Amino acid sequence: MRKIIFLLTLILTSLLVIGNENLPKKISKISLTPGNYSLIVKKINSDEVWQKNSDQSFNFASVNKILTSIIAFDLLGPEFQFKTKFFTNGEIKEGVLEGDLIIKGEGNPVFSYNDLEQVLRFLQLKGITSIDGDVLLDYSYFDDQQFKLIDQDAYRAYNVFPSPLIIEAGAIGLDFFLTEKELLIQHNPAIKNIKLINNIKVTAESCRDWKSKLTYGASFENNLLNINLSGSFSEKCQNKSIYLNLINQSEYFALIFQEVWSSLGGNISGVIQKKTKESDLDQLDLIYEHHSEPLNQLVFEMNKYSLNLFSRNLALIAMREGSQLSPNEFNTNLFYSQWLQEKNINAESFYLENGAGLSRESYATTQFFLDVLDYIHKSKYSSEIKSSMPIVGIDGTLKTIFKDELFSGSSHIKTGSLKDVYAFAGFLISEKNEEYIIILVTNKENYESSVAFFKDMLKYFYKN
């Protein structure tokens, strides 16, 4: 009897998991180095699973934003709104706020120049035209913590660190326009106290990897940000844009606040600076509370365009509001592991440093992400999270990839990339209207081979 049960188990197992040496060759002619990649595919509403190296650990980079999304929806809710609060310790008399204006950030990663202008216009409608005191920036919502760069390119926008009070995603945009005579550069936001010093040479070299051919420098003094630009820009590039991390976040907020308040005719007798003294804000007057759009709308931007600051802030907010842990990235892996354990998802093969997956130390397996995506598919937030992922050939990070393929528009896939790391995970609807969870990750493979192999995966399962 035991022998019969054992044989039945073997038969069932062989039907459930189809993983053999010939699988990659069936899918694609692209040859990936054994041990440098893993794939897993599951037909939803069936027990069919195709896999290769599904128990090996790899870096998945921004694919981890999928996990951040479902945790945030579960703990905060889809209607959650990011808040920025404006307090005062004084009184308004004849158009003058006699006291300080205290601005407390609660992690809104999309608070913008226009949002600040809307708030300050409201304050003027309340009768405030002058502030006889300081503007104090309160960062106490997150722990005071040390962050580390993902690489040595500190000026790149992906190296903007999480912050409870941030504006314009902490980055300054530069737009490059090439005319017949010269290279024109504009900065965004277009505030007066930013000065560009352009020493870039226009060349006839290839436009490929154009960002690495530019060098940047920045200095901030006397309320003026000087941005020094040098290096080269190819005449073949035409128009390009880049976002840069060039200034301390409290200085950046102060720079924009001063610009907006002055443009509205407002005056400040004191300074705009980071709040250093502890105080009970509940004892102060709350004069305005700014709310963002709901999370179920904003998560589209986070996943479709893989916004690192957004997802790191969101993870810390979920940690603060939905757990007993202190909002510190040091606690990220513990926080995620506790949530996974509650949902009965095996996290033994999982480690994460921050909510964006922006790390060289993070790792997981394709089996782990299969379990996560399977949980998402069965959850009440399935439609919101699936639709937030890039549509192959249509939008987000996959807008121009696989655009003319037969399967274009058939898949919602989250991408992840670092140097020598390429990952794809999401949902495919086949030609027969069957839904699959489909995942590929490569480490130490080149971009072209990784993308070509994933294209063949999508094509194979779309048709078969």
VMD Tcl script that draws the C-alpha trace (Angstrom):
set ca {
  {0.00 0.00 0.00}
  {2.81 2.41 0.92}
  {4.52 1.62 -2.39}
  {1.35 2.48 -4.33}
  {0.99 5.80 -2.46}
  {4.65 6.58 -3.16}
  {4.23 5.88 -6.90}
  {1.07 8.00 -7.06}
  {2.94 10.86 -5.37}
  {5.71 10.62 -7.94}
  {3.23 10.68 -10.82}
  {1.35 13.68 -9.41}
  {4.58 15.56 -8.75}
  {5.75 15.03 -12.34}
  {2.45 16.45 -13.57}
  {2.59 19.48 -11.31}
  {6.18 20.62 -11.89}
  {7.75 20.51 -15.34}
  {11.40 21.36 -14.81}
  {14.12 19.76 -16.93}
  {17.27 20.58 -18.82}
  {15.45 20.84 -22.15}
  {12.98 23.53 -21.05}
  {15.13 26.59 -21.87}
  {15.95 25.16 -25.32}
  {12.24 24.67 -26.02}
  {11.54 28.28 -25.10}
  {14.45 30.07 -26.77}
  {17.56 29.73 -28.90}
  {19.23 32.30 -26.66}
  {21.86 30.59 -24.53}
  {22.09 31.82 -20.94}
  {24.85 30.63 -18.64}
  {23.63 27.83 -16.34}
  {23.41 29.18 -12.81}
  {23.05 32.80 -13.96}
  {19.29 32.69 -14.40}
  {16.05 31.28 -13.08}
  {12.58 31.06 -14.54}
  {9.22 29.85 -13.35}
  {5.81 29.87 -15.02}
  {2.49 28.77 -13.60}
  {-0.81 28.42 -15.41}
  {-3.37 30.02 -13.12}
  {-6.36 27.84 -12.18}
  {-4.30 24.73 -12.83}
  {-1.42 22.92 -11.19}
  {0.94 23.19 -14.17}
  {4.28 24.78 -13.30}
  {7.35 25.11 -15.53}
  {10.60 25.95 -13.76}
  {14.36 26.11 -13.99}
  {16.62 26.92 -11.01}
  {13.55 28.08 -9.07}
  {15.17 27.42 -5.68}
  {18.34 29.44 -6.37}
  {18.71 32.94 -4.92}
  {19.03 36.00 -7.16}
  {18.82 39.78 -6.90}
  {15.42 40.91 -8.27}
  {16.00 44.70 -7.97}
  {12.77 46.67 -8.56}
  {10.57 43.60 -8.90}
  {10.42 43.91 -5.09}
  {8.10 46.91 -5.59}
  {5.34 44.37 -6.26}
  {5.72 43.12 -2.69}
  {5.83 46.68 -1.33}
  {2.58 47.38 -3.20}
  {0.59 44.49 -1.74}
  {1.90 45.11 1.79}
  {0.92 48.80 1.55}
  {-2.55 47.96 0.21}
  {-3.04 45.40 2.96}
  {-1.85 47.58 5.86}
  {-2.80 51.09 4.70}
  {-5.70 50.43 2.33}
  {-6.17 51.59 -1.28}
  {-7.78 54.85 -0.17}
  {-4.78 55.86 1.97}
  {-3.58 59.43 1.36}
  {-0.17 60.88 2.15}
  {-0.36 63.90 4.47}
  {1.66 67.07 4.98}
  {0.62 69.16 7.99}
  {1.06 72.89 8.61}
  {1.07 74.10 12.24}
  {1.70 77.39 13.99}
  {2.67 78.34 17.53}
  {1.49 81.92 17.04}
  {-1.53 84.01 16.15}
  {-2.65 85.82 13.02}
  {-3.01 89.58 13.54}
  {-3.66 92.05 10.72}
  {-2.15 89.80 8.04}
  {0.88 88.82 10.12}
  {1.52 85.36 11.56}
  {3.18 86.27 14.85}
  {5.10 83.07 15.42}
  {6.54 80.16 13.51}
  {5.07 78.09 10.69}
  {5.90 74.41 11.27}
  {5.62 72.00 8.33}
  {5.48 68.32 9.27}
  {5.97 65.80 6.49}
  {4.43 62.36 6.77}
  {6.22 60.75 3.85}
  {4.39 62.14 0.79}
  {6.77 61.21 -2.08}
  {4.80 63.20 -4.68}
  {4.47 66.56 -2.90}
  {5.23 69.13 -5.59}
  {5.90 72.78 -6.30}
  {2.25 73.14 -7.34}
  {1.05 71.47 -4.13}
  {3.07 73.89 -2.02}
  {1.75 76.84 -4.01}
  {-1.83 75.64 -3.40}
  {-1.19 75.43 0.35}
  {0.43 78.87 0.56}
  {-2.42 80.43 -1.40}
  {-4.80 78.92 1.15}
  {-2.75 80.44 3.99}
  {-3.07 83.82 2.35}
  {-6.81 83.33 2.09}
  {-6.75 82.79 5.86}
  {-5.20 86.24 6.12}
  {-1.47 85.44 6.34}
  {0.66 87.69 4.13}
  {3.72 87.87 6.36}
  {5.43 85.44 8.75}
  {7.03 87.15 11.75}
  {9.00 84.09 12.77}
  {10.69 81.06 11.23}
  {9.50 78.35 8.88}
  {10.49 75.10 10.60}
  {10.66 71.80 8.69}
  {9.73 68.79 10.83}
  {11.27 65.42 9.79}
  {10.31 63.43 12.89}
  {7.81 61.08 11.19}
  {10.64 58.69 10.22}
  {13.56 57.70 12.42}
  {16.73 59.74 12.03}
  {18.81 57.17 10.17}
  {21.86 56.63 8.00}
  {21.40 55.57 4.38}
  {23.93 54.27 1.88}
  {24.27 54.93 -1.84}
  {23.57 52.11 -4.30}
  {26.67 53.22 -6.25}
  {29.21 56.04 -6.39}
  {27.08 58.20 -8.69}
  {25.63 60.26 -5.84}
  {24.09 62.85 -8.17}
  {21.70 60.40 -9.87}
  {18.05 60.69 -8.76}
  {17.82 57.04 -7.72}
  {20.21 57.97 -4.90}
  {17.73 60.40 -3.31}
  {17.21 59.02 0.18}
  {13.80 58.49 1.84}
  {12.48 61.49 3.74}
  {9.21 62.33 5.50}
  {9.30 65.86 4.02}
  {10.35 66.06 0.40}
  {9.42 68.13 -2.64}
  {9.64 67.36 -6.36}
  {10.82 63.85 -5.42}
  {14.01 65.45 -4.12}
  {15.40 65.84 -7.63}
  {16.06 68.61 -10.14}
  {15.26 67.90 -13.78}
  {17.52 68.98 -16.61}
  {16.16 69.11 -20.18}
  {18.67 69.16 -23.04}
  {17.69 70.74 -26.38}
  {20.13 70.62 -29.28}
  {19.82 73.39 -31.88}
  {21.97 73.99 -34.97}
  {24.09 76.43 -32.99}
  {24.25 75.22 -29.40}
  {23.11 72.93 -26.63}
  {20.37 74.54 -24.56}
  {19.63 73.33 -21.03}
  {16.61 74.13 -18.88}
  {16.08 73.17 -15.26}
  {12.85 72.01 -13.68}
  {11.39 73.40 -11.48}
  {12.19 76.70 -13.17}
  {12.94 78.67 -10.00}
  {15.10 81.80 -10.01}
  {17.64 80.69 -7.42}
  {19.10 77.93 -9.59}
  {21.97 78.85 -11.90}
  {23.28 76.52 -14.63}
  {26.93 76.73 -15.68}
  {27.21 74.88 -19.00}
  {30.65 73.61 -20.04}
  {29.39 70.59 -22.01}
  {31.00 69.93 -25.39}
  {28.86 68.75 -28.30}
  {30.46 65.79 -30.12}
  {29.73 63.48 -33.05}
  {30.13 60.29 -30.99}
  {27.37 57.75 -30.39}
  {24.43 58.76 -28.19}
  {24.53 55.37 -26.45}
  {24.97 55.59 -22.69}
  {24.78 59.40 -22.93}
  {24.18 59.95 -19.21}
  {27.54 58.48 -18.23}
  {29.34 61.04 -20.44}
  {28.11 63.98 -18.35}
  {29.64 65.18 -15.10}
  {27.98 67.33 -12.47}
  {28.87 69.53 -9.57}
  {26.73 71.63 -7.27}
  {27.22 74.23 -4.57}
  {24.63 75.98 -2.42}
  {25.32 79.27 -0.71}
  {23.53 82.56 -0.11}
  {20.26 80.87 -1.09}
  {21.62 80.17 -4.61}
  {22.19 76.71 -6.12}
  {24.98 76.66 -8.71}
  {24.94 73.60 -10.98}
  {28.16 72.99 -12.94}
  {27.80 70.80 -16.03}
  {30.67 69.40 -18.07}
  {31.54 66.37 -20.18}
  {30.12 65.66 -23.62}
  {26.75 65.42 -25.35}
  {26.32 63.79 -28.75}
  {24.70 65.67 -31.60}
  {22.92 62.37 -32.33}
  {21.04 62.54 -29.03}
  {18.77 65.47 -29.90}
  {16.45 66.08 -26.92}
  {17.07 64.30 -23.61}
  {16.11 64.66 -19.93}
  {17.68 63.58 -16.66}
  {16.81 64.04 -12.98}
  {19.58 64.68 -10.48}
  {20.12 64.59 -6.72}
  {22.02 67.85 -6.28}
  {21.02 69.42 -2.98}
  {20.24 68.59 0.64}
  {16.49 67.99 0.96}
  {15.83 70.59 3.65}
  {17.74 73.19 1.61}
  {15.77 72.22 -1.50}
  {12.44 72.57 0.30}
  {13.55 75.95 1.69}
  {14.64 77.13 -1.77}
  {11.25 76.32 -3.30}
  {9.28 77.65 -0.31}
  {11.09 81.00 -0.55}
  {10.45 81.18 -4.30}
  {6.73 80.39 -4.02}
  {6.06 82.57 -0.97}
  {7.87 85.54 -2.52}
  {6.03 85.12 -5.85}
  {2.76 85.40 -3.91}
  {3.92 88.62 -2.27}
  {4.65 87.02 1.10}
  {7.40 88.02 3.55}
  {9.38 86.09 6.19}
  {11.28 87.81 8.98}
  {13.06 84.64 10.13}
  {14.71 81.68 8.44}
  {13.55 78.49 6.75}
  {15.36 75.57 8.36}
  {15.14 72.04 9.66}
  {13.37 71.87 13.02}
  {15.80 70.69 15.70}
  {13.91 71.18 18.96}
  {11.42 68.58 20.15}
  {7.88 69.89 20.61}
  {4.40 68.44 20.93}
  {2.72 69.47 17.70}
  {-0.64 68.31 19.08}
  {-0.52 71.36 21.36}
  {-0.15 73.71 18.36}
  {-2.77 75.00 15.94}
  {-3.16 72.89 12.80}
  {-3.94 75.46 10.11}
  {-3.83 73.22 7.04}
  {-3.52 69.53 6.19}
  {-2.59 68.64 2.62}
  {-3.76 65.26 1.29}
  {-2.37 63.49 -1.77}
  {-4.39 61.48 -4.27}
  {-5.36 58.00 -2.96}
  {-2.75 55.25 -2.96}
  {-4.65 53.16 -5.52}
  {-4.11 55.97 -8.05}
  {-0.53 56.84 -7.14}
  {0.78 53.25 -7.09}
  {0.34 53.26 -10.88}
  {3.20 55.76 -11.18}
  {5.35 53.84 -8.70}
  {5.16 50.53 -10.54}
  {4.84 51.61 -14.15}
  {7.87 53.93 -13.90}
  {9.65 52.09 -11.06}
  {9.92 55.08 -8.70}
  {12.52 54.28 -6.06}
  {11.95 57.13 -3.59}
  {8.19 56.51 -3.70}
  {8.49 52.83 -2.83}
  {11.10 53.38 -0.10}
  {8.93 56.05 1.54}
  {5.83 53.87 1.16}
  {7.55 50.94 2.90}
  {8.53 53.14 5.85}
  {5.01 54.56 6.13}
  {3.49 51.06 6.10}
  {6.04 50.06 8.76}
  {5.11 53.01 10.98}
  {1.34 52.75 10.54}
  {0.95 48.98 10.27}
  {3.46 47.47 12.68}
  {5.11 47.90 16.06}
  {8.50 48.49 14.40}
  {10.20 51.87 14.26}
  {10.16 53.37 10.71}
  {13.79 52.71 9.85}
  {15.17 50.89 6.80}
  {17.26 48.79 9.19}
  {13.94 47.08 10.07}
  {12.84 46.48 6.46}
  {13.60 42.77 6.22}
  {12.07 42.01 9.62}
  {8.93 43.99 8.75}
  {8.46 42.25 5.38}
  {9.24 38.82 6.85}
  {6.62 39.28 9.60}
  {3.98 40.21 7.01}
  {4.92 37.25 4.80}
  {4.69 34.89 7.77}
  {1.21 36.19 8.57}
  {0.18 35.42 4.98}
  {1.77 31.95 5.07}
  {4.30 32.83 2.37}
  {7.66 31.13 2.92}
  {10.32 33.84 3.36}
  {13.32 31.64 4.12}
  {14.85 32.45 0.73}
  {14.14 36.19 0.97}
  {16.13 39.22 2.13}
  {15.35 42.89 1.43}
  {17.15 46.10 2.45}
  {14.56 48.66 1.34}
  {11.11 48.88 -0.23}
  {12.46 49.63 -3.70}
  {14.81 46.66 -4.00}
  {17.56 49.22 -4.65}
  {20.33 47.13 -3.16}
  {23.14 44.75 -4.04}
  {22.45 42.68 -0.93}
  {18.77 41.78 -1.44}
  {17.85 38.35 -2.78}
  {14.96 35.95 -3.38}
  {14.00 33.00 -5.59}
  {11.59 32.75 -8.50}
  {9.58 30.29 -6.36}
  {9.23 33.01 -3.71}
  {7.93 35.55 -6.23}
  {5.60 32.94 -7.71}
  {4.08 32.58 -4.23}
  {3.81 36.39 -3.88}
  {2.16 36.83 -7.30}
  {-0.18 33.91 -6.61}
  {-1.20 35.62 -3.35}
  {-1.77 38.92 -5.23}
  {-3.88 37.15 -7.86}
  {-6.16 35.74 -5.15}
  {-6.31 38.94 -3.09}
  {-9.04 41.58 -3.18}
  {-6.43 44.04 -4.50}
  {-5.59 41.91 -7.53}
  {-7.00 44.25 -10.18}
  {-5.36 47.38 -8.70}
  {-1.89 45.84 -8.45}
  {-2.00 44.01 -11.79}
  {-3.09 47.16 -13.62}
  {-0.31 49.18 -11.94}
  {2.35 47.05 -13.63}
  {3.70 48.09 -17.05}
  {1.79 46.67 -20.03}
  {4.19 45.04 -22.47}
  {4.68 47.27 -25.51}
  {2.19 49.87 -24.23}
  {3.39 51.90 -21.24}
  {5.81 52.41 -18.36}
  {9.23 50.77 -18.45}
  {8.02 48.40 -21.20}
  {6.52 51.01 -23.52}
  {9.08 50.56 -26.29}
  {10.09 46.95 -25.58}
  {8.28 44.22 -27.57}
  {6.10 46.96 -29.08}
  {5.52 45.20 -32.41}
  {5.27 41.65 -31.09}
  {2.10 39.57 -31.38}
  {1.87 39.37 -27.58}
  {2.15 43.16 -27.12}
  {-0.58 44.35 -24.75}
  {-1.16 40.85 -23.36}
  {0.94 41.09 -20.20}
  {1.34 43.16 -17.04}
  {5.00 42.77 -16.11}
  {7.06 44.50 -13.38}
  {10.67 45.00 -14.39}
  {13.80 45.27 -12.27}
  {17.32 46.25 -13.27}
  {20.68 47.08 -11.77}
  {24.09 46.60 -13.33}
  {24.20 42.88 -14.33}
  {20.71 42.33 -12.84}
  {17.58 41.98 -15.00}
  {14.26 40.69 -13.73}
  {10.71 40.37 -15.07}
  {7.66 39.20 -13.13}
  {3.95 39.44 -13.71}
  {0.91 38.09 -15.53}
  {0.41 36.95 -19.13}
  {-2.90 36.34 -20.94}
  {-2.33 33.81 -23.72}
  {-3.86 33.63 -27.19}
  {-6.29 31.04 -25.75}
  {-7.26 33.48 -22.97}
  {-5.42 31.46 -20.32}
  {-3.63 33.40 -17.57}
  {-0.08 32.67 -16.47}
  {2.26 33.94 -13.79}
  {5.59 34.35 -15.56}
  {8.98 35.19 -14.00}
  {12.55 35.43 -15.27}
  {15.62 36.75 -13.49}
  {19.23 36.91 -14.69}
  {22.31 37.95 -12.75}
  {25.67 38.42 -14.52}
  {24.06 38.20 -17.97}
  {23.96 41.08 -20.47}
  {20.85 43.13 -21.09}
  {20.35 42.08 -24.72}
  {20.41 38.34 -23.97}
  {18.13 38.72 -20.93}
  {15.50 40.73 -22.83}
  {15.67 38.43 -25.86}
  {15.17 35.34 -23.69}
  {12.19 36.92 -21.92}
  {10.69 37.89 -25.26}
  {10.89 34.25 -26.32}
  {9.31 33.19 -23.00}
  {6.36 35.52 -23.56}
  {6.01 34.35 -27.16}
  {6.19 30.64 -26.21}
  {3.55 30.79 -23.49}
  {1.36 33.26 -25.41}
  {1.13 30.79 -28.28}
  {1.24 27.48 -26.40}
}
mol new
graphics top color blue
foreach p $ca { graphics top sphere $p radius 0.5 }
foreach p [lrange $ca 0 end-1] q [lrange $ca 1 end] { graphics top cylinder $p $q radius 0.2 }
display resetview
